[in-house]
Amino acid sequence: MTGDNLAVKHDGRVTRLTLDRPDRRNALALATMRELIEAVETLPGETELVVLGAEGPVFSAGHDLSEMVGATEDRHRLLFDVCTEMMLVLHRIPQPVVAKVQGPATAAGCQLVASCDLAVAADSAWFATPGVKIGLFCSTPMVPLTRAVGRKRAMEMLLTGDRIDSATAVEWGLVNRAVPDERLDAEVEDLVERILSSSRRVVGLGKEAFYSQVDETEEDAYRSMAEVMTGNAGLADAQEGMSAFLEKRPPTWPE
């Protein structure tokens, strides 16, 4: 399926979402964000993982500034509210979301990468939050960026607007790995297959648990995660996995 701004391909256990406005540097127009939200909220039942990519030389240049110049306060608020919803829905679904970054990801485009559960970037890709240079500080991109790279590194990106390359993005924790451009597809597929080898039910449980504990105090996180693991241990998936390990055989996950 292809919308005006987003191509959607259901590929067995994987749904591939592709930003499809290369002529506009895959800017996150209001319509694009709404299409992405709808696609994520209506994944077919067989989808176990989402790959988010983009057409053309740019992953995403962030918000479509043509929608913001001369707009009313209510219009600006709508754009940022929908953008926030788009980022949050990526965390709400049980399926892992892997960003495949083939080119520059700036401002809200960088935010989108930071909001995905995992990210693989081509060596030629780069990342920036340059809003400060045009009088629009990247305050909403700052939210996932700070959680991904830490305070000092996030502030450096936000205050200077300077770009970082893929190798630096790996070092700082914004992406998981940087690979030669010609290896991007293969590396993403390798990561996908390794995730899909585990129990779908347990992967979804683990993703939900990760985001529920990440901002808790250490003591609260241990308390809540002990409850999660207690419930997890009683699942048929865990019993099968532990038995398979002890019996030195591949697990057969329950449907």
Summary of the structure (lengths in Angstrom):
residues: 255
radius of gyration: 19.1
end to end distance: 27.5
largest distance: 66.6
contacts: 816
relative contact order: 0.10
helix: 52%
strand: 16%
